[in-house]
Amino acid sequence: MLPVEHTIVPHAIHDQDIVSFPPAATVREVVDGMAKRRIGAVLIMEGEKLCGIFTERDALMRVLAPARVPETTPVSEVMTANPDTVKASDSVVAALAQMQKRGYRHLPVVDRERIVGVVSIRDLYRSVKEQMDEDIMLLAETLLQG
């Protein structure tokens, strides 16, 4: 039996609550929401339309380092606009390669033009480890069977 290649959904993420804010939200509102949920990235959306992504790195490099005021800065001014995305059916390995190439730690996930979540480098690492464990077990079974 050949191993099944892990895909982003359901192997890396599944049944994820979408955490989003409108572009007019202040950085303070967004960061408070991220801290409350203990997450490192949120989507910036107008209705169902993805406008951007805001990450902990954006907070550091685009807000704190240049001394912007979180209480008055709209997240739309400091988010990553029009972010790259991955498909729910993309392989975990392909998503990792895209993250490594572009220097991302979070990517929005789409399924048939609809946002289904955000995948993190941690999610992908966990899935790759599970895949390796499964592959090792299959190899061991094959070797034992002759």
N, C-alpha and C positions, 0 to 999 in steps of 0.2 A: 504494500500500500504506500502510495506517495504522500508526502506531507502536504497539507493544505496551507497555501500562503495566506497569512493574516492580512485582512483588510482593515481600514481605519474603523469602519462600523461593520460588525459589532466588536471587533477584537481590541481596539484601542479605546474607543468610547462607545457608550450605548446609553439610551434613556437619559441623556444629559439635559438639564434645565438650561435654557438659553438665558444668559445674563446680558442685558443690553441697556444702553442709555441713548437718549436722543442727542444729536449734535450740539444742541443749546445747553446741555447740562454743564455745570461747572466741574472743573477738575476735582474740587473738594467733594462734590456729590459722588462722582465716579470712584474716587479713591476710597471714600468711606464705604461705598458698596462693595468694592473689591476686598477691603479689610474685613468687613462683616462676614463675607462668604469665604474668606481665606483663599482667594484666587489671584492669579497673576496677570489676567487679561480679560477684557470685556469687549463686546462688540458695540459699535456705534451704529445705530440704525434709525432710519426714518420709516416707520411702519415695518414693512417686510423687506425694505431695501437696505442692503449693507452699504454703509458709507465709509466705515473705517474700523480700526481696532486700536484699543488703547491698552498699553501694557505697563508693567512696573518699570521697565526700561525707559518708556516714554516719560513716565512721571519723573524719573531721575534726570534724564538727559535733556528733556525739552521743557521741564517745569522747574525743578529744584536747582539744577546747575545754572541756568540763566536767571534765577531769582524771580520767576513769574509768580504772581499771586494766585494760589489755587482757588480761593474763594470767588474770584472774579474772572478767571480765565476760562472761556468756553472750551470744552474738550475738543471741539472741531478744529481749534487752532493748533493743537499739539498731538492729535492722533495720527496714526499712519493711515492716510486716505487710500481708498481703492486697494485694499490689501490683496495679495495673492491668496488663493484658496486651494483646497484639495477636495476631491470628490470622496464621498463616503465609501465608494467601491475601490478607491486607490489602495495600492499595497502600502503596508506600514513602512517597508524598506524604501519605496519611492518617496514617501512623505519625509522620511528621515534625510534622504539625499537632498531633497529640495530645501529643507531647513538648514542643512550643513552648507549648501552652496550659497544660500542667501543670508545666512546669519540669523535666522528666526528661532524663536523658542515656542511660539504659538502660531497656529494657522486656523482660520475659519474653515469649517467643513460644510460642503453643500451636497444636497441630494436632489436631483431634478430641479435645479434653480432655487431650492429652498434651503435656508440655513438650518443645520441640524446640531451644530455645536462648535466647540473650539478644541482642537487637539494640541496637547503640549508635548514637549520633548520627553517629559517624564512618562506620559501615557504611551508614547511610542517605544521608549526603552523597555517598559514593562511588557509590552506586547512582543517585542523582539526576543526578550528573555524567555517568555513562555513558548514562543515558536522554536527557539533553540532547544529547550527542554523536550518539547514534543518530537523534534527531529532526532535527538539523541535516543529517545525511547524507541522510536521506529527503527533506527539503525541497530540498536541493541537487539530488538526482537528479530530483525532480519538476519543478523549474524548468528543468533542462537538457533534459528530454524534451519540454518545451513545454507 
